[in-house]
Amino acid sequence: MPRQLDSGDCLLHLILADSELELVPREIASHRVIRWNAHRRGRRPTEILLDSSVHYPAMRKLPDWTRRGRPDIVHFCLLLALDAPLNREGLLREYVHTRHDKLITLDPATRLPHAFNRFVGLMEHLFLTGATPPDKPLLRLEDAPLADALARIKPTRTISFSHLGRRKRWKDIYRGISRDDDVCAIVGGFPHGSFISDVEELSDEIICVDPEPLHAPTVVTRVIFAYEEALGIMEARQKR
Ligand SMILES: C[S@@+](CC[C@H](N)C(=O)[O-])C[C@H]1O[C@@H](n2cnc3c(N)ncnc32)[C@H](O)[C@@H]1O
């Protein structure tokens, strides 16, 4: 259970943007691979999550098909973020924004299933009902472009991460951030390519942290760790 917030505590908002998380699009729902997979799982074809590791043969007709259907990236990133000491301190807020402008808001107390198939089932329920689990929803899904998400969060600083950004060292990223600030960090929830949303327009800064494109989960853990270090959160925890 995350610690109760002290008044004046600042938050890090983490958005996984343009994530490749979606239900099977109607235009490929009748493909035999999709029908077979849906039948096996006892669901309608358009009620299962698109997963390139299973639906690859059906996806060639889709625009951007080489990057779509990657719930594994979202699963991996969220498991790491929710377990981070910053989240345990109640100072992290996680959001997943998708290519179709769906926005998932997670309660910091969310405990995601580690098993991928159970995560997929949870996401399918979320896409179909808008909130899950049914008794006490911890995840909520709504329609919201990235700009609307930021308008709601109202961060004092928005930092996006891209290997096409301006080079910066991790220790300099949060320099000058104080406990009065709410920072929003945007990391792409896709395997390759560029942001679809107009991240440049929405960010104060776009930062590159490595000469090579890194995997999103690697960047997510470091975005959080660098923030913990910059605000002395790990030091404070060690003294407890
Ligand atoms: C697998 S990458 C997508 C590849 C993409 N070509 C890119 O812009 O880095 C997923 C996300 O991780 C972050 N990322 C990956 N490599 C990065 C780098 N060298 N510097 C900053 N962010 C990076 C970006 O947010 C990116 O959208």
The ligand as an ORCA input file, in Angstrom:
! r2SCAN-3c Opt
* xyz 0 1
  C      11.695      1.386    -28.020
  S      11.675      3.115    -27.824
  C      10.974      3.652    -29.286
  C      12.092      3.928    -30.269
  C      12.152      5.313    -30.797
  N      12.893      5.320    -32.052
  C      12.672      6.404    -29.899
  O      12.187      7.514    -30.053
  O      13.515      6.238    -28.990
  C      10.442      3.410    -26.630
  C      10.585      4.701    -25.892
  O      11.718      4.683    -25.033
  C      12.262      5.987    -24.933
  N      13.645      5.940    -25.426
  C      14.257      4.929    -26.049
  N      15.538      5.218    -26.313
  C      15.745      6.466    -25.825
  C      16.883      7.326    -25.787
  N      18.050      6.968    -26.288
  N      16.733      8.530    -25.185
  C      15.545      8.911    -24.659
  N      14.453      8.129    -24.668
  C      14.533      6.919    -25.244
  C      11.393      6.896    -25.776
  O      10.412      7.500    -24.964
  C      10.786      5.927    -26.748
  O       9.572      6.409    -27.270
*
